[in-house]
């Protein structure tokens, strides 16, 4: 064991012993070995927003609530920090991921019901162990808290084409606590299957579910091979989640969610298109006013034009059919009613600074029946007073 001169000097005057220094050095080496392949990553998400026709003291909490729950002005949306130790190529590989999300958007994304939170708004978004079992091509397992397998958009802002989230994202679960298996049949087809707890915050009801009730989910992904010509890399995803319930557990006794999405290249290399479909069926009456099964479905279309390495234009259009009066998995809405809504979003992204995503976005939302949007400056209460809503936002995200 070789010690530095500072340690030897401290030992000479009796401040430390060489035996204790040796034990400390051994512990440090063990920690360094365990962390040798661990990576640190994350992002800081900020924005400035303006919604014409709103001027109020509290947040503009309207559908979709978390996306617009900020007044005109400047905001810190989220700070995301992740530690990863990815699996290696060995048959019995293991790893982990720990991801914390801090800030207002963490509250809006609803992580509190699954992983816990403190008063400062710090949430555990992901915390799982990864394991591989050498069966066939290898089954990869996630055990712990992990992002939902459904959805065209991600909770991670840098991965999304737009600043604001879609209606489709709004009505899907965010995260689950359980076990998830992924199996890659070949380069074209991969499968996922999982089982998770059915807890408040993961389900479409704020009422608790019995501990015997679980959520079951599965999905399949198809990827076009290199031989597909300009369609190379196109993806097609299908998935479903079911959480059946029993009587006497809560106002909502379970739910079934179906999801499908596709991302397609075009003959024009700089242009890609996408589509997503989400359907939620809330069993046995999620809303008291509608005792039959409540449901909501969304169709979304996406377009991306990559003009240069730094400049891109992203478009999104959606139609939402709200047959059961539900706007999110946790909140029925009397404002939107049993109607429909549309939104159009245009986002210009230009990455001027290294590691920084810069976005300028315009969004228009419209409800078919009634009023669903924040009050105007002359309103005396908090009831929505408009059928149209407009948003202009500047979004800056630093990734590390």
C-alpha positions in Angstrom: 0.0 0.0 0.0 1.5 3.3 -1.1 0.4 6.5 0.9 0.9 10.1 -0.1 3.2 12.3 1.9 0.3 14.2 3.5 -1.0 10.9 5.0 2.4 9.8 6.1 3.0 13.2 7.8 -0.4 13.0 9.7 0.5 9.4 10.8 3.9 10.6 12.1 2.2 13.1 14.5 -0.5 10.6 15.5 -3.4 12.3 13.8 -4.3 9.2 11.8 -3.1 5.6 11.7 -1.8 4.0 8.6 -4.2 1.0 9.2 -7.2 3.3 9.2 -5.9 5.1 6.1 -5.5 1.8 4.4 -9.1 0.8 5.2 -10.4 4.2 3.9 -8.4 3.8 0.7 -9.8 0.3 0.1 -13.4 1.6 0.6 -12.7 4.5 -1.8 -11.3 2.1 -4.4 -14.4 0.0 -4.1 -16.7 3.0 -4.6 -14.6 4.1 -7.6 -14.9 0.7 -9.1 -18.7 0.6 -8.7 -19.0 4.0 -10.2 -16.5 3.6 -13.0 -19.1 3.2 -15.7 -21.7 5.6 -14.2 -22.7 8.6 -16.3 -24.3 11.9 -15.1 -26.8 13.6 -17.4 -29.7 15.9 -17.3 -31.1 19.3 -18.4 -32.4 22.7 -17.2 -35.7 23.7 -18.8 -36.8 27.4 -18.8 -39.3 29.5 -20.7 -41.0 32.8 -21.2 -44.7 32.7 -22.1 -47.5 35.0 -23.1 -51.2 34.1 -23.4 -53.2 37.1 -24.8 -56.4 37.7 -22.9 -55.3 36.4 -19.5 -54.2 38.5 -16.6 -54.6 36.9 -13.2 -52.8 36.3 -9.9 -53.0 32.5 -9.8 -51.8 30.0 -12.4 -53.9 29.6 -15.5 -55.0 26.0 -14.7 -57.0 24.9 -17.7 -56.8 21.9 -20.0 -54.2 20.5 -20.3 -53.5 21.9 -16.8 -49.8 21.2 -16.4 -48.8 22.6 -19.8 -50.3 26.0 -19.1 -50.3 26.4 -15.3 -48.0 29.4 -15.5 -48.9 33.1 -15.7 -47.5 35.3 -18.4 -43.8 35.9 -17.6 -40.8 33.8 -16.9 -40.6 30.3 -15.5 -38.3 27.5 -14.5 -40.0 24.5 -15.8 -37.8 21.6 -14.6 -34.4 20.5 -13.6 -33.7 16.9 -14.4 -30.7 15.0 -13.1 -29.9 11.3 -13.9 -27.3 8.8 -12.9 -26.9 5.8 -15.2 -24.9 2.6 -15.0 -25.9 0.9 -18.3 -25.7 -2.9 -18.8 -22.6 -4.2 -20.6 -22.7 -7.0 -23.2 -22.3 -9.9 -20.8 -25.1 -12.5 -20.5 -25.9 -11.7 -16.9 -25.4 -7.9 -17.1 -26.8 -5.5 -14.5 -27.1 -1.7 -14.1 -29.3 1.0 -12.7 -30.9 4.4 -13.3 -31.7 7.1 -10.8 -33.5 10.2 -12.2 -34.7 13.2 -10.2 -37.0 15.9 -11.5 -37.3 19.2 -9.7 -39.4 22.2 -10.3 -43.1 23.1 -11.1 -43.4 20.7 -14.0 -42.5 17.7 -11.8 -45.6 18.5 -9.8 -47.7 18.8 -12.9 -46.5 15.5 -14.4 -47.9 13.7 -11.3 -44.9 11.8 -10.0 -46.0 12.3 -6.3 -48.4 9.4 -6.3 -45.8 6.8 -7.4 -42.5 7.6 -6.0 -42.9 10.3 -3.3 -42.0 13.9 -2.9 -40.8 16.4 -0.4 -42.2 19.9 0.2 -39.7 21.5 -2.2 -41.1 19.7 -5.2 -38.3 17.1 -5.7 -39.6 14.0 -7.3 -38.1 10.6 -8.1 -39.0 10.1 -11.7 -37.0 6.9 -12.3 -35.3 4.6 -9.9 -34.8 1.1 -11.2 -32.4 -1.8 -11.4 -31.7 -3.3 -14.9 -31.0 -7.0 -15.2 -30.4 -9.3 -18.2 -31.2 -13.0 -18.4 -29.6 -15.0 -21.2 -32.8 -16.4 -22.6 -32.9 -16.4 -26.4 -31.5 -13.1 -27.5 -31.6 -11.9 -23.9 -34.4 -10.5 -21.8 -33.8 -7.1 -20.2 -35.6 -6.3 -17.0 -36.4 -3.1 -15.2 -37.4 -3.4 -11.5 -38.5 -0.3 -9.6 -40.0 3.0 -10.8 -39.9 3.6 -14.6 -41.5 5.8 -17.3 -44.7 4.4 -18.9 -44.2 2.4 -22.1 -47.0 4.3 -23.9 -46.9 7.6 -25.6 -45.5 9.4 -28.7 -44.0 12.2 -26.6 -41.6 12.0 -23.7 -41.6 13.5 -20.2 -38.0 14.6 -21.1 -38.5 18.0 -22.8 -35.3 17.8 -25.0 -36.7 14.7 -26.7 -40.0 16.3 -27.7 -40.6 18.2 -31.0 -42.5 20.9 -29.3 -42.4 22.9 -26.0 -45.9 22.3 -24.9 -47.2 18.7 -24.5 -49.9 17.1 -26.6 -53.4 16.2 -25.6 -52.4 12.6 -26.1 -49.6 12.9 -23.6 -52.0 14.5 -21.1 -54.3 11.5 -20.9 -51.6 8.8 -20.5 -49.9 7.6 -17.4 -46.5 9.1 -16.6 -44.8 6.4 -14.6 -45.2 3.0 -12.9 -43.7 1.0 -10.0 -43.2 -2.6 -10.9 -41.3 -4.9 -13.3 -40.9 -4.5 -17.1 -39.4 -7.0 -19.5 -38.0 -6.1 -23.0 -37.1 -8.7 -25.6 -35.6 -8.0 -29.0 -36.6 -10.7 -31.4 -34.4 -9.2 -34.2 -33.4 -5.8 -35.5 -37.0 -5.3 -36.8 -39.2 -6.5 -33.9 -39.0 -5.9 -30.1 -41.6 -6.7 -27.4 -42.3 -5.3 -23.9 -44.5 -6.7 -21.1 -44.9 -5.5 -17.5 -46.9 -5.6 -14.3 -47.1 -2.7 -11.9 -48.9 -1.5 -8.8 -52.2 0.4 -9.3 -51.8 3.4 -7.2 -53.3 6.9 -7.0 -51.4 9.0 -9.4 -50.9 6.2 -11.9 -54.6 5.5 -12.4 -57.4 7.7 -13.8 -58.8 8.2 -10.3 -57.7 10.0 -7.2 -59.3 7.2 -5.2 -57.1 4.4 -4.0 -57.0 0.9 -5.5 -56.8 -2.3 -3.5 -53.3 -3.7 -3.2 -54.3 -6.9 -5.0 -55.2 -4.8 -8.1 -52.4 -4.5 -10.6 -51.8 -2.8 -13.9 -50.8 -5.1 -16.8 -49.2 -3.8 -20.0 -47.6 -4.8 -23.2 -46.2 -3.4 -26.4 -44.6 -4.2 -29.7 -42.2 -2.1 -31.8 -41.5 -2.6 -35.5 -38.5 -0.8 -37.1 -37.9 -0.7 -40.9 -34.6 -2.3 -41.9 -31.8 -0.7 -44.0 -33.1 -2.5 -47.1 -36.4 -0.4 -46.9 -35.0 2.4 -49.0 -36.1 5.9 -47.9 -38.3 4.2 -45.3 -35.2 3.0 -43.4 -35.6 3.6 -39.7 -39.4 4.1 -39.8 -41.0 2.9 -36.5 -44.5 1.6 -35.7 -45.5 1.1 -32.0 -48.6 -0.6 -30.5 -49.3 -0.9 -26.8 -52.0 -1.4 -24.2 -52.5 -1.1 -20.4 -55.3 -2.6 -18.4 -56.0 -2.2 -14.7 -59.2 -4.0 -13.8 -61.0 -3.1 -10.5 -63.7 -4.3 -8.2 -66.6 -2.8 -6.5 -66.2 -0.6 -3.4 -62.7 0.5 -4.2 -63.2 4.0 -5.6 -65.2 6.0 -8.0 -63.2 4.6 -10.9 -62.8 0.8 -10.9 -60.1 0.5 -13.4 -59.1 1.6 -16.9 -58.0 0.3 -20.3 -55.6 2.3 -22.5 -54.8 1.6 -26.2 -52.0 3.4 -28.0 -50.5 3.4 -31.5 -48.0 5.7 -33.2 -45.7 5.8 -36.2 -42.7 7.9 -37.3 -42.1 7.8 -41.1 -39.3 9.2 -43.3 -40.3 10.6 -46.6 -38.6 10.7 -50.1 -37.5 14.2 -49.1 -34.7 13.5 -46.6 -35.3 16.6 -44.6 -39.0 15.8 -43.9 -40.4 13.3 -41.5 -44.1 12.8 -40.5 -45.7 11.1 -37.6 -49.1 10.1 -36.1 -50.4 9.0 -32.8 -53.7 7.6 -31.4 -54.6 7.3 -27.8 -57.8 5.8 -26.3 -58.7 5.7 -22.6 -61.7 3.8 -21.3 -62.5 4.4 -17.6 -64.5 1.5 -16.3 -67.7 1.8 -14.4 -68.1 5.6 -14.5 -65.1 7.8 -13.8 -67.5 10.8 -13.6 -70.5 10.8 -11.4 -72.6 12.7 -14.0 -72.0 9.9 -16.5 -72.6 6.5 -14.9 -71.7 4.6 -18.0 -68.1 3.9 -18.9 -66.2 7.2 -19.6 -63.8 7.5 -22.5 -61.6 10.0 -24.3 -59.6 9.6 -27.4 -57.0 11.7 -29.3 -55.6 11.7 -32.8 -52.4 13.6 -33.4 -50.4 14.4 -36.6 -46.8 15.6 -36.6 -44.4 17.0 -39.1 -40.7 17.8 -39.0 -38.6 19.8 -41.5 -34.9 19.8 -40.7 -33.8 22.8 -42.8 -30.2 22.8 -41.5 -28.1 21.1 -38.8 -29.3 23.7 -36.4 -32.6 24.9 -37.8 -35.9 22.8 -37.7 -39.6 23.4 -37.9 -42.0 21.1 -36.0 -45.8 21.1 -36.5 -48.5 19.3 -34.5 -52.2 19.1 -34.9 -54.7 17.2 -32.7 -58.3 16.3 -32.3 -59.7 15.2 -28.9 -63.1 13.6 -28.4 -64.2 13.8 -24.8 -67.1 11.4 -24.7 -67.0 10.9 -20.9 -66.1 14.4 -19.6 -62.5 13.5 -18.8 -59.5 15.8 -19.5 -56.7 14.0 -17.7 -56.2 10.7 -15.9 -56.9 12.3 -12.6 -59.3 15.2 -13.2 -62.8 15.2 -14.7 -63.6 18.6 -16.2 -67.0 20.2 -16.2 -65.5 23.0 -18.3 -64.7 20.9 -21.3 -67.9 18.9 -20.9 -68.7 16.0 -23.2 -67.4 17.6 -26.3 -64.3 18.0 -28.5 -61.2 20.1 -28.7 -58.5 20.8 -31.3 -55.0 22.3 -31.1 -52.4 23.4 -33.6 -48.8 24.0 -32.6 -45.9 25.4 -34.6 -42.4 25.4 -33.2 -39.2 26.8 -34.7 -36.1 25.4 -33.2 -32.6 26.9 -33.7 -29.6 25.6 -31.7 -27.4 28.6 -31.7 -25.4 27.7 -28.5 -23.7 24.4 -27.9 -25.8 22.1 -25.7 -28.7 24.5 -25.8 -32.1 23.9 -27.4 -33.8 27.2 -28.4 -37.5 27.1 -29.4 -40.1 29.7 -30.4 -43.6 28.3 -30.3 -47.1 29.4 -31.2 -50.1 27.3 -30.1 -53.9 27.6 -30.7 -56.5 25.6 -28.7 -60.2 25.5 -29.4 -63.1 23.7 -27.7 -66.2 22.8 -29.7 -68.8 23.4 -27.0 -68.6 25.7 -24.0 -65.6 27.5 -22.5 -62.5 25.8 -21.2 -59.9 28.5 -21.0 -58.7 31.0 -18.4 -60.6 34.1 -17.6 -59.9 37.5 -19.1 -58.6 40.6 -17.3 -62.2 41.7 -16.6 -63.3 38.4 -15.0 -64.1 38.5 -11.3 -63.9 34.8 -10.7 -61.8 31.8 -11.8 -64.3 30.2 -14.2 -63.1 29.7 -17.7 -64.6 32.3 -20.1 -63.2 31.5 -23.6 -63.5 28.8 -26.2 -60.1 29.8 -27.9 -56.7 30.0 -26.3 -53.4 31.3 -27.8 -49.9 30.8 -26.5 -46.6 32.3 -27.6 -43.5 30.9 -25.8 -39.7 31.0 -25.9 -38.2 27.9 -24.5 -34.5 27.4 -23.6 -33.1 24.0 -22.5 -29.5 23.3 -21.5 -28.5 19.7 -21.7 -25.5 18.1 -19.9 
